[in-house]
Amino acid sequence: MDLGLKNKVALVAAAGRGLGKATALRLSREGARIAICARTEASITSAARNIMHETGGEVLPLVCDVTDKEQLQAMVGRVIDAFGGINILITNAGGPPAGVAASFTPDDYRAAVELNLMSTIELCYQVLPLMKKNKWGRIIAITSVAARQPIDHLILSNTARAGVLGFLKTLSAQVATEGITVNAVCPGYTKTERIEELAAMFAKTGQGTVEEFYRKIEADVPMKRMGTPAEFASAVAFLASEGASYITGVALPIDGGYIKALF
Ligand code: NAD
């Protein structure tokens, strides 16, 4: 199936590894021209080299902390200088620390909101004028199942990411006549480096073996397995495609059936 992504310009935030990198790789495989960012030069140049080696596509690596407004502005400027515009925006960032209400102060919520909500809002505001001018655009925010079904020990993530869904749903209707779709994707447990680190930490702190960690997670998933970054990226690539032109304002779980609610 031709996704119609050849020569489209995609900016993928926080793509040094994990879901962001897998998404950039998939979009590059579909022929898109890619800009990716991470906070360190070493991680983003290595990710770019890796993707270019796999796909032979154009990949522009940029250093940017998505919580820093000036760095975001500079990054968007560099993508425009290099590629002449941005057609597809994938917002992403790391997750805030795990914990319950008693583990945090209000400042921790402010940091989580900066990391997950404000970074999304900032990037949308910077890229929307370009999309409006072109009468075409795809905005896809990487959030979490926690945005739709709060997870007990992830109060910071639950709070900040629900805000992302509220922002995107409202925005989607306001740009719907301009050829721009705005959607969120809600990954469930997906085997990225982050999950591998959590498994290693589980084992190191004597809570059980790495296999037990994975089995615990998988027990909650109807498919009884974690997703792969490539499965996640396939769904994102479809939402970015021409074929998804009548899909907007959704928060799509990519979770093996983890979310229990009907809607
Ligand atoms: P990851 O930790 O493997 O990768 C996150 C990437 O974001 C890293 O490259 C990191 O350097 C980068 N990053 C973090 N903070 C940044 C910042 N301020 N500016 C720029 N780059 C930054 O995580 P992942 O597994 O790929 O997950 C991506 C997102 O999806 C996270 O927000 C995560 O919480 C969420 N998520 C992941 C899963 C999962 O199972 N993997 C499930 C639900 C939600």
Residues whose N, C-alpha, C, O or C-beta is under 5 A from the ligand:
A	BS01	NAD	A14 A15 G16 R17 G18 L19 G20 C37 A38 R39 C64 D65 V66 T67 A93 G94 G95 T143 S144 V145 P187 G188 Y189 T190 T192 E193 R194
